[in-house]
Amino acid sequence: MATFEEILQKIGVSPETLEQAKKQQQEQGGTLREQLIALGEFTEQSFGARVAQFLRVPYLSVQNRQIPHDVLKFLPQEKAEKYLALPIEFDKKNRRLTVAMADPTDMSAIDNLK
């Protein structure tokens, strides 16, 4: 699996911009994603969509999505916060929970959520 920095370069972040974002991150804190957005390289949505496209996973904006209350019970709040995951829908027939994640490359989180 590619490192996060390799993914950033593959989705079009130049080495110079990446270095600038890393410098800002050291000075101001936050994440590389936040610094790239602050630099105007991406919007929140365009960043998520580009990374999802690269990883070949669906992109889903949860900003205005209505999540049924009964679906939220499938993932305790502590785990949701720990893994930056949000239950989206539950397929009763197949007993499958769809979860949106901030980092779909975090295989440890995926394994723990299973």
N, CA, C and O atoms as CSV, one atom per row, in Angstrom:
chain,resi,resn,atom,element,x,y,z
A,1,MET,N,N,0.840,-1.174,0.000
A,1,MET,CA,C,0.000,0.000,0.000
A,1,MET,C,C,0.890,1.244,0.000
A,1,MET,O,O,1.905,1.304,0.694
A,2,ALA,N,N,0.490,2.211,-0.779
A,2,ALA,CA,C,1.233,3.462,-0.876
A,2,ALA,C,C,1.112,4.255,0.421
A,2,ALA,O,O,0.107,4.169,1.127
A,3,THR,N,N,2.151,5.027,0.720
A,3,THR,CA,C,2.071,5.918,1.879
A,3,THR,C,C,1.143,7.074,1.540
A,3,THR,O,O,0.825,7.307,0.374
A,4,PHE,N,N,0.713,7.793,2.564
A,4,PHE,CA,C,-0.174,8.931,2.341
A,4,PHE,C,C,0.490,9.979,1.455
A,4,PHE,O,O,-0.160,10.557,0.583
A,5,GLU,N,N,1.758,10.221,1.668
A,5,GLU,CA,C,2.472,11.209,0.841
A,5,GLU,C,C,2.549,10.751,-0.616
A,5,GLU,O,O,2.438,11.568,-1.530
A,6,GLU,N,N,2.738,9.457,-0.834
A,6,GLU,CA,C,2.754,8.933,-2.208
A,6,GLU,C,C,1.386,9.102,-2.854
A,6,GLU,O,O,1.286,9.456,-4.029
A,7,ILE,N,N,0.338,8.849,-2.087
A,7,ILE,CA,C,-1.025,9.038,-2.608
A,7,ILE,C,C,-1.233,10.498,-2.989
A,7,ILE,O,O,-1.790,10.795,-4.045
A,8,LEU,N,N,-0.782,11.414,-2.122
A,8,LEU,CA,C,-0.938,12.840,-2.419
A,8,LEU,C,C,-0.247,13.202,-3.722
A,8,LEU,O,O,-0.801,13.947,-4.530
A,9,GLN,N,N,0.950,12.686,-3.934
A,9,GLN,CA,C,1.663,12.984,-5.176
A,9,GLN,C,C,0.952,12.365,-6.379
A,9,GLN,O,O,0.919,12.961,-7.456
A,10,LYS,N,N,0.387,11.181,-6.202
A,10,LYS,CA,C,-0.298,10.523,-7.319
A,10,LYS,C,C,-1.614,11.209,-7.680
A,10,LYS,O,O,-2.095,11.072,-8.805
A,11,ILE,N,N,-2.202,11.948,-6.728
A,11,ILE,CA,C,-3.435,12.667,-7.062
A,11,ILE,C,C,-3.153,14.105,-7.492
A,11,ILE,O,O,-4.075,14.906,-7.647
A,12,GLY,N,N,-1.877,14.425,-7.681
A,12,GLY,CA,C,-1.532,15.702,-8.293
A,12,GLY,C,C,-0.887,16.745,-7.414
A,12,GLY,O,O,-0.693,17.874,-7.864
A,13,VAL,N,N,-0.542,16.418,-6.173
A,13,VAL,CA,C,0.134,17.386,-5.314
A,13,VAL,C,C,1.610,17.404,-5.690
A,13,VAL,O,O,2.278,16.371,-5.669
A,14,SER,N,N,2.106,18.575,-6.030
A,14,SER,CA,C,3.515,18.685,-6.422
A,14,SER,C,C,4.403,18.505,-5.198
A,14,SER,O,O,3.969,18.759,-4.075
A,15,PRO,N,N,5.645,18.067,-5.407
A,15,PRO,CA,C,6.579,17.944,-4.283
A,15,PRO,C,C,6.768,19.266,-3.537
A,15,PRO,O,O,6.929,19.274,-2.317
A,16,GLU,N,N,6.749,20.375,-4.264
A,16,GLU,CA,C,6.917,21.686,-3.639
A,16,GLU,C,C,5.732,22.019,-2.732
A,16,GLU,O,O,5.913,22.499,-1.614
A,17,THR,N,N,4.527,21.762,-3.220
A,17,THR,CA,C,3.329,22.033,-2.425
A,17,THR,C,C,3.282,21.123,-1.208
A,17,THR,O,O,2.890,21.546,-0.121
A,18,LEU,N,N,3.680,19.882,-1.397
A,18,LEU,CA,C,3.705,18.939,-0.282
A,18,LEU,C,C,4.682,19.419,0.803
A,18,LEU,O,O,4.369,19.356,1.992
A,19,GLU,N,N,5.842,19.890,0.396
A,19,GLU,CA,C,6.819,20.406,1.359
A,19,GLU,C,C,6.279,21.632,2.091
A,19,GLU,O,O,6.475,21.785,3.297
A,20,GLN,N,N,5.601,22.498,1.349
A,20,GLN,CA,C,5.018,23.691,1.969
A,20,GLN,C,C,3.946,23.295,2.992
A,20,GLN,O,O,3.878,23.870,4.078
A,21,ALA,N,N,3.123,22.324,2.644
A,21,ALA,CA,C,2.079,21.854,3.558
A,21,ALA,C,C,2.700,21.215,4.802
A,21,ALA,O,O,2.214,21.415,5.915
A,22,LYS,N,N,3.771,20.449,4.609
A,22,LYS,CA,C,4.448,19.814,5.748
A,22,LYS,C,C,5.065,20.868,6.676
A,22,LYS,O,O,5.029,20.726,7.898
A,23,LYS,N,N,5.628,21.918,6.087
A,23,LYS,CA,C,6.216,22.996,6.887
A,23,LYS,C,C,5.126,23.689,7.699
A,23,LYS,O,O,5.302,23.952,8.889
A,24,GLN,N,N,3.998,23.985,7.051
A,24,GLN,CA,C,2.882,24.621,7.755
A,24,GLN,C,C,2.344,23.703,8.854
A,24,GLN,O,O,1.961,24.168,9.928
A,25,GLN,N,N,2.318,22.417,8.582
A,25,GLN,CA,C,1.842,21.458,9.573
A,25,GLN,C,C,2.735,21.490,10.817
A,25,GLN,O,O,2.239,21.466,11.943
A,26,GLN,N,N,4.036,21.545,10.607
A,26,GLN,CA,C,4.969,21.617,11.737
A,26,GLN,C,C,4.774,22.898,12.540
A,26,GLN,O,O,4.856,22.884,13.768
A,27,GLU,N,N,4.518,23.995,11.850
A,27,GLU,CA,C,4.374,25.291,12.512
A,27,GLU,C,C,3.015,25.464,13.183
A,27,GLU,O,O,2.915,26.026,14.274
A,28,GLN,N,N,1.962,24.966,12.510
A,28,GLN,CA,C,0.606,25.252,12.959
A,28,GLN,C,C,-0.139,24.043,13.517
A,28,GLN,O,O,-1.188,24.189,14.144
A,29,GLY,N,N,0.408,22.848,13.288
A,29,GLY,CA,C,-0.305,21.637,13.682
A,29,GLY,C,C,-1.314,21.240,12.619
A,29,GLY,O,O,-1.264,21.722,11.488
A,30,GLY,N,N,-2.221,20.364,12.991
A,30,GLY,CA,C,-3.219,19.901,12.036
A,30,GLY,C,C,-2.692,18.764,11.182
A,30,GLY,O,O,-1.636,18.196,11.460
A,31,THR,N,N,-3.432,18.446,10.152
A,31,THR,CA,C,-3.078,17.352,9.252
A,31,THR,C,C,-2.587,17.905,7.914
A,31,THR,O,O,-2.788,19.077,7.599
A,32,LEU,N,N,-1.948,17.049,7.147
A,32,LEU,CA,C,-1.543,17.460,5.795
A,32,LEU,C,C,-2.760,17.829,4.957
A,32,LEU,O,O,-2.726,18.791,4.190
A,33,ARG,N,N,-3.824,17.068,5.106
A,33,ARG,CA,C,-5.063,17.360,4.373
A,33,ARG,C,C,-5.526,18.777,4.695
A,33,ARG,O,O,-5.852,19.549,3.794
A,34,GLU,N,N,-5.551,19.115,5.985
A,34,GLU,CA,C,-5.988,20.451,6.385
A,34,GLU,C,C,-5.084,21.531,5.813
A,34,GLU,O,O,-5.559,22.586,5.391
A,35,GLN,N,N,-3.798,21.274,5.797
A,35,GLN,CA,C,-2.861,22.262,5.273
A,35,GLN,C,C,-2.993,22.410,3.762
A,35,GLN,O,O,-2.882,23.518,3.236
A,36,LEU,N,N,-3.227,21.311,3.063
A,36,LEU,CA,C,-3.420,21.395,1.611
A,36,LEU,C,C,-4.691,22.153,1.272
A,36,LEU,O,O,-4.736,22.887,0.285
A,37,ILE,N,N,-5.719,21.980,2.084
A,37,ILE,CA,C,-6.964,22.731,1.879
A,37,ILE,C,C,-6.720,24.208,2.172
A,37,ILE,O,O,-7.187,25.075,1.433
A,38,ALA,N,N,-5.988,24.497,3.250
A,38,ALA,CA,C,-5.671,25.885,3.599
A,38,ALA,C,C,-4.854,26.564,2.496
A,38,ALA,O,O,-4.993,27.765,2.263
A,39,LEU,N,N,-4.010,25.794,1.825
A,39,LEU,CA,C,-3.202,26.343,0.725
A,39,LEU,C,C,-4.012,26.529,-0.561
A,39,LEU,O,O,-3.520,27.098,-1.535
A,40,GLY,N,N,-5.251,26.047,-0.554
A,40,GLY,CA,C,-6.093,26.180,-1.740
A,40,GLY,C,C,-5.880,25.088,-2.771
A,40,GLY,O,O,-6.391,25.171,-3.888
A,41,GLU,N,N,-5.129,24.068,-2.397
A,41,GLU,CA,C,-4.859,22.958,-3.318
A,41,GLU,C,C,-6.133,22.140,-3.577
A,41,GLU,O,O,-6.333,21.629,-4.679
A,42,PHE,N,N,-6.982,22.021,-2.566
A,42,PHE,CA,C,-8.222,21.254,-2.645
A,42,PHE,C,C,-9.296,21.933,-1.811
A,42,PHE,O,O,-9.007,22.789,-0.975
A,43,THR,N,N,-10.537,21.537,-2.052
A,43,THR,CA,C,-11.617,21.791,-1.107
A,43,THR,C,C,-11.787,20.488,-0.326
A,43,THR,O,O,-11.204,19.466,-0.692
A,44,GLU,N,N,-12.572,20.517,0.735
A,44,GLU,CA,C,-12.821,19.287,1.500
A,44,GLU,C,C,-13.371,18.205,0.566
A,44,GLU,O,O,-12.918,17.061,0.587
A,45,GLN,N,N,-14.356,18.589,-0.253
A,45,GLN,CA,C,-14.980,17.616,-1.138
A,45,GLN,C,C,-14.035,17.126,-2.220
A,45,GLN,O,O,-13.967,15.925,-2.483
A,46,SER,N,N,-13.306,18.032,-2.850
A,46,SER,CA,C,-12.441,17.599,-3.950
A,46,SER,C,C,-11.321,16.706,-3.435
A,46,SER,O,O,-10.900,15.780,-4.129
A,47,PHE,N,N,-10.834,16.973,-2.223
A,47,PHE,CA,C,-9.798,16.120,-1.656
A,47,PHE,C,C,-10.334,14.706,-1.457
A,47,PHE,O,O,-9.727,13.732,-1.903
A,48,GLY,N,N,-11.474,14.606,-0.786
A,48,GLY,CA,C,-12.073,13.288,-0.544
A,48,GLY,C,C,-12.368,12.542,-1.829
A,48,GLY,O,O,-12.114,11.342,-1.934
A,49,ALA,N,N,-12.902,13.252,-2.801
A,49,ALA,CA,C,-13.247,12.615,-4.078
A,49,ALA,C,C,-12.000,12.118,-4.814
A,49,ALA,O,O,-12.011,11.023,-5.375
A,50,ARG,N,N,-10.926,12.914,-4.817
A,50,ARG,CA,C,-9.698,12.503,-5.517
A,50,ARG,C,C,-9.036,11.297,-4.858
A,50,ARG,O,O,-8.591,10.373,-5.540
A,51,VAL,N,N,-8.973,11.311,-3.508
A,51,VAL,CA,C,-8.379,10.179,-2.799
A,51,VAL,C,C,-9.227,8.933,-3.006
A,51,VAL,O,O,-8.690,7.850,-3.237
A,52,ALA,N,N,-10.538,9.076,-2.926
A,52,ALA,CA,C,-11.431,7.926,-3.138
A,52,ALA,C,C,-11.268,7.363,-4.543
A,52,ALA,O,O,-11.243,6.146,-4.726
A,53,GLN,N,N,-11.160,8.234,-5.528
A,53,GLN,CA,C,-10.969,7.784,-6.909
A,53,GLN,C,C,-9.654,7.012,-7.033
A,53,GLN,O,O,-9.611,5.954,-7.661
A,54,PHE,N,N,-8.588,7.537,-6.437
A,54,PHE,CA,C,-7.298,6.855,-6.489
A,54,PHE,C,C,-7.369,5.486,-5.827
A,54,PHE,O,O,-6.830,4.510,-6.349
A,55,LEU,N,N,-8.038,5.415,-4.672
A,55,LEU,CA,C,-8.134,4.159,-3.917
A,55,LEU,C,C,-9.196,3.207,-4.459
A,55,LEU,O,O,-9.310,2.061,-4.024
A,56,ARG,N,N,-9.968,3.709,-5.416
A,56,ARG,CA,C,-11.054,2.921,-6.013
A,56,ARG,C,C,-12.085,2.495,-4.959
A,56,ARG,O,O,-12.527,1.347,-4.915
A,57,VAL,N,N,-12.446,3.461,-4.118
A,57,VAL,CA,C,-13.516,3.265,-3.146
A,57,VAL,C,C,-14.554,4.351,-3.409
A,57,VAL,O,O,-14.214,5.420,-3.916
A,58,PRO,N,N,-15.799,4.092,-3.074
A,58,PRO,CA,C,-16.821,5.120,-3.300
A,58,PRO,C,C,-16.586,6.346,-2.426
A,58,PRO,O,O,-16.147,6.232,-1.281
A,59,TYR,N,N,-16.879,7.504,-2.970
A,59,TYR,CA,C,-16.811,8.741,-2.193
A,59,TYR,C,C,-18.225,9.115,-1.790
A,59,TYR,O,O,-19.148,9.082,-2.604
A,60,LEU,N,N,-18.381,9.466,-0.544
A,60,LEU,CA,C,-19.691,9.832,-0.034
A,60,LEU,C,C,-19.549,11.042,0.867
A,60,LEU,O,O,-18.819,11.006,1.857
A,61,SER,N,N,-20.240,12.105,0.527
A,61,SER,CA,C,-20.271,13.268,1.403
A,61,SER,C,C,-21.398,13.046,2.403
A,61,SER,O,O,-22.544,12.815,2.017
A,62,VAL,N,N,-21.072,13.114,3.678
A,62,VAL,CA,C,-22.088,12.897,4.711
A,62,VAL,C,C,-22.593,14.221,5.273
A,62,VAL,O,O,-23.365,14.243,6.232
A,63,GLN,N,N,-22.163,15.303,4.682
A,63,GLN,CA,C,-22.480,16.630,5.202
A,63,GLN,C,C,-23.980,16.867,5.353
A,63,GLN,O,O,-24.405,17.340,6.407
A,64,ASN,N,N,-24.784,16.566,4.370
A,64,ASN,CA,C,-26.223,16.823,4.428
A,64,ASN,C,C,-27.039,15.531,4.410
A,64,ASN,O,O,-28.230,15.552,4.102
A,65,ARG,N,N,-26.418,14.443,4.730
A,65,ARG,CA,C,-27.081,13.143,4.673
A,65,ARG,C,C,-27.861,12.887,5.962
A,65,ARG,O,O,-27.362,13.122,7.063
A,66,GLN,N,N,-29.073,12.411,5.808
A,66,GLN,CA,C,-29.899,12.032,6.943
A,66,GLN,C,C,-29.628,10.556,7.250
A,66,GLN,O,O,-29.848,9.685,6.408
A,67,ILE,N,N,-29.155,10.294,8.451
A,67,ILE,CA,C,-28.846,8.920,8.853
A,67,ILE,C,C,-29.914,8.466,9.830
A,67,ILE,O,O,-30.134,9.111,10.855
A,68,PRO,N,N,-30.587,7.349,9.520
A,68,PRO,CA,C,-31.619,6.866,10.435
A,68,PRO,C,C,-31.040,6.601,11.825
A,68,PRO,O,O,-29.956,6.034,11.963
A,69,HIS,N,N,-31.775,7.018,12.840
A,69,HIS,CA,C,-31.307,6.886,14.232
A,69,HIS,C,C,-30.989,5.432,14.576
A,69,HIS,O,O,-30.024,5.164,15.293
A,70,ASP,N,N,-31.791,4.492,14.072
A,70,ASP,CA,C,-31.559,3.083,14.415
A,70,ASP,C,C,-30.268,2.548,13.819
A,70,ASP,O,O,-29.754,1.534,14.292
A,71,VAL,N,N,-29.732,3.198,12.796
A,71,VAL,CA,C,-28.464,2.765,12.195
A,71,VAL,C,C,-27.286,3.171,13.096
A,71,VAL,O,O,-26.287,2.457,13.181
A,72,LEU,N,N,-27.413,4.293,13.747
A,72,LEU,CA,C,-26.325,4.786,14.599
A,72,LEU,C,C,-26.006,3.830,15.745
A,72,LEU,O,O,-24.878,3.808,16.238
A,73,LYS,N,N,-26.980,3.049,16.167
A,73,LYS,CA,C,-26.764,2.137,17.301
A,73,LYS,C,C,-25.807,0.992,16.963
A,73,LYS,O,O,-25.302,0.324,17.865
A,74,PHE,N,N,-25.560,0.765,15.695
A,74,PHE,CA,C,-24.696,-0.344,15.290
A,74,PHE,C,C,-23.210,-0.085,15.529
A,74,PHE,O,O,-22.398,-1.010,15.495
A,75,LEU,N,N,-22.862,1.172,15.770
A,75,LEU,CA,C,-21.462,1.507,16.015
A,75,LEU,C,C,-21.392,2.423,17.235
A,75,LEU,O,O,-21.810,3.579,17.168
A,76,PRO,N,N,-20.865,1.913,18.348
A,76,PRO,CA,C,-20.777,2.744,19.549
A,76,PRO,C,C,-19.985,4.027,19.275
A,76,PRO,O,O,-19.043,4.029,18.483
A,77,GLN,N,N,-20.378,5.102,19.935
A,77,GLN,CA,C,-19.758,6.406,19.726
A,77,GLN,C,C,-18.250,6.362,19.942
A,77,GLN,O,O,-17.500,6.997,19.201
A,78,GLU,N,N,-17.797,5.613,20.957
A,78,GLU,CA,C,-16.362,5.551,21.239
A,78,GLU,C,C,-15.595,4.983,20.050
A,78,GLU,O,O,-14.533,5.488,19.688
A,79,LYS,N,N,-16.146,3.919,19.440
A,79,LYS,CA,C,-15.470,3.326,18.273
A,79,LYS,C,C,-15.559,4.258,17.066
A,79,LYS,O,O,-14.602,4.385,16.302
A,80,ALA,N,N,-16.691,4.898,16.903
A,80,ALA,CA,C,-16.863,5.825,15.781
A,80,ALA,C,C,-15.820,6.942,15.870
A,80,ALA,O,O,-15.212,7.313,14.866
A,81,GLU,N,N,-15.621,7.466,17.059
A,81,GLU,CA,C,-14.636,8.534,17.245
A,81,GLU,C,C,-13.214,8.018,17.085
A,81,GLU,O,O,-12.376,8.678,16.471
A,82,LYS,N,N,-12.943,6.847,17.632
A,82,LYS,CA,C,-11.595,6.279,17.559
A,82,LYS,C,C,-11.168,6.019,16.115
A,82,LYS,O,O,-10.030,6.296,15.737
A,83,TYR,N,N,-12.089,5.487,15.313
A,83,TYR,CA,C,-11.752,5.106,13.935
A,83,TYR,C,C,-12.229,6.122,12.895
A,83,TYR,O,O,-12.119,5.881,11.692
A,84,LEU,N,N,-12.759,7.255,13.359
A,84,LEU,CA,C,-13.294,8.278,12.452
A,84,LEU,C,C,-14.221,7.638,11.428
A,84,LEU,O,O,-14.058,7.794,10.218
A,85,ALA,N,N,-15.201,6.911,11.960
A,85,ALA,CA,C,-16.135,6.159,11.129
A,85,ALA,C,C,-17.568,6.548,11.492
A,85,ALA,O,O,-17.858,6.903,12.634
A,86,LEU,N,N,-18.454,6.475,10.504
A,86,LEU,CA,C,-19.847,6.833,10.716
A,86,LEU,C,C,-20.727,5.796,10.029
A,86,LEU,O,O,-20.617,5.602,8.818
A,87,PRO,N,N,-21.605,5.123,10.787
A,87,PRO,CA,C,-22.521,4.181,10.143
A,87,PRO,C,C,-23.518,4.955,9.282
A,87,PRO,O,O,-24.090,5.953,9.722
A,88,ILE,N,N,-23.716,4.488,8.065
A,88,ILE,CA,C,-24.557,5.201,7.108
A,88,ILE,C,C,-25.898,4.501,6.895
A,88,ILE,O,O,-26.958,5.126,6.934
A,89,GLU,N,N,-25.825,3.197,6.669
A,89,GLU,CA,C,-27.066,2.440,6.457
A,89,GLU,C,C,-26.851,0.980,6.814
A,89,GLU,O,O,-25.725,0.483,6.822
A,90,PHE,N,N,-27.951,0.307,7.108
A,90,PHE,CA,C,-27.890,-1.108,7.440
A,90,PHE,C,C,-28.831,-1.865,6.525
A,90,PHE,O,O,-30.022,-1.564,6.451
A,91,ASP,N,N,-28.282,-2.856,5.825
A,91,ASP,CA,C,-29.056,-3.722,4.940
A,91,ASP,C,C,-29.521,-4.918,5.775
A,91,ASP,O,O,-28.744,-5.829,6.059
A,92,LYS,N,N,-30.782,-4.901,6.158
A,92,LYS,CA,C,-31.305,-5.955,7.038
A,92,LYS,C,C,-31.264,-7.327,6.369
A,92,LYS,O,O,-30.959,-8.330,7.015
A,93,LYS,N,N,-31.568,-7.367,5.085
A,93,LYS,CA,C,-31.609,-8.652,4.373
A,93,LYS,C,C,-30.243,-9.345,4.407
A,93,LYS,O,O,-30.156,-10.534,4.713
A,94,ASN,N,N,-29.189,-8.605,4.096
A,94,ASN,CA,C,-27.841,-9.182,4.044
A,94,ASN,C,C,-27.055,-8.957,5.332
A,94,ASN,O,O,-25.906,-9.384,5.445
A,95,ARG,N,N,-27.671,-8.290,6.299
A,95,ARG,CA,C,-27.032,-7.988,7.583
A,95,ARG,C,C,-25.670,-7.320,7.373
A,95,ARG,O,O,-24.652,-7.745,7.920
A,96,ARG,N,N,-25.690,-6.258,6.559
A,96,ARG,CA,C,-24.458,-5.543,6.210
A,96,ARG,C,C,-24.592,-4.068,6.573
A,96,ARG,O,O,-25.537,-3.389,6.170
A,97,LEU,N,N,-23.611,-3.591,7.350
A,97,LEU,CA,C,-23.563,-2.195,7.748
A,97,LEU,C,C,-22.615,-1.447,6.821
A,97,LEU,O,O,-21.471,-1.861,6.634
A,98,THR,N,N,-23.080,-0.361,6.249
A,98,THR,CA,C,-22.236,0.505,5.432
A,98,THR,C,C,-21.702,1.607,6.324
A,98,THR,O,O,-22.457,2.294,7.013
A,99,VAL,N,N,-20.381,1.765,6.301
A,99,VAL,CA,C,-19.708,2.734,7.163
A,99,VAL,C,C,-18.872,3.674,6.308
A,99,VAL,O,O,-18.124,3.233,5.436
A,100,ALA,N,N,-19.002,4.970,6.564
A,100,ALA,CA,C,-18.134,5.966,5.924
A,100,ALA,C,C,-16.940,6.174,6.859
A,100,ALA,O,O,-17.094,6.243,8.079
A,101,MET,N,N,-15.747,6.272,6.265
A,101,MET,CA,C,-14.534,6.436,7.068
A,101,MET,C,C,-13.710,7.601,6.548
A,101,MET,O,O,-13.643,7.849,5.344
A,102,ALA,N,N,-13.091,8.305,7.470
A,102,ALA,CA,C,-12.198,9.396,7.080
A,102,ALA,C,C,-10.965,8.850,6.367
A,102,ALA,O,O,-10.431,9.496,5.464
A,103,ASP,N,N,-10.509,7.657,6.771
A,103,ASP,CA,C,-9.312,7.062,6.176
A,103,ASP,C,C,-9.603,5.629,5.748
A,103,ASP,O,O,-9.410,4.696,6.527
A,104,PRO,N,N,-10.069,5.450,4.509
A,104,PRO,CA,C,-10.386,4.090,4.048
A,104,PRO,C,C,-9.153,3.224,3.801
A,104,PRO,O,O,-9.286,2.069,3.395
A,105,THR,N,N,-7.969,3.758,4.036
A,105,THR,CA,C,-6.752,2.951,3.887
A,105,THR,C,C,-6.327,2.342,5.219
A,105,THR,O,O,-5.383,1.553,5.261
A,106,ASP,N,N,-6.998,2.691,6.291
A,106,ASP,CA,C,-6.632,2.212,7.625
A,106,ASP,C,C,-7.170,0.791,7.821
A,106,ASP,O,O,-8.270,0.589,8.335
A,107,MET,N,N,-6.365,-0.181,7.395
A,107,MET,CA,C,-6.806,-1.580,7.444
A,107,MET,C,C,-7.006,-2.060,8.878
A,107,MET,O,O,-7.858,-2.913,9.130
A,108,SER,N,N,-6.244,-1.534,9.804
A,108,SER,CA,C,-6.417,-1.897,11.205
A,108,SER,C,C,-7.799,-1.465,11.689
A,108,SER,O,O,-8.487,-2.227,12.368
A,109,ALA,N,N,-8.205,-0.247,11.341
A,109,ALA,CA,C,-9.527,0.234,11.729
A,109,ALA,C,C,-10.617,-0.614,11.075
A,109,ALA,O,O,-11.602,-0.963,11.726
A,110,ILE,N,N,-10.451,-0.944,9.809
A,110,ILE,CA,C,-11.441,-1.766,9.108
A,110,ILE,C,C,-11.563,-3.125,9.779
A,110,ILE,O,O,-12.672,-3.605,10.013
A,111,ASP,N,N,-10.443,-3.745,10.089
A,111,ASP,CA,C,-10.472,-5.045,10.769
A,111,ASP,C,C,-11.158,-4.949,12.135
A,111,ASP,O,O,-11.940,-5.827,12.500
A,112,ASN,N,N,-10.869,-3.895,12.878
A,112,ASN,CA,C,-11.477,-3.723,14.191
A,112,ASN,C,C,-12.972,-3.425,14.099
A,112,ASN,O,O,-13.740,-3.822,14.976
A,113,LEU,N,N,-13.378,-2.741,13.063
A,113,LEU,CA,C,-14.807,-2.463,12.898
A,113,LEU,C,C,-15.593,-3.694,12.490
A,113,LEU,O,O,-16.779,-3.809,12.799
A,114,LYS,N,N,-14.941,-4.614,11.798
A,114,LYS,CA,C,-15.631,-5.848,11.398
A,114,LYS,C,C,-16.052,-6.615,12.623
A,114,LYS,O,O,-16.650,-7.685,12.506
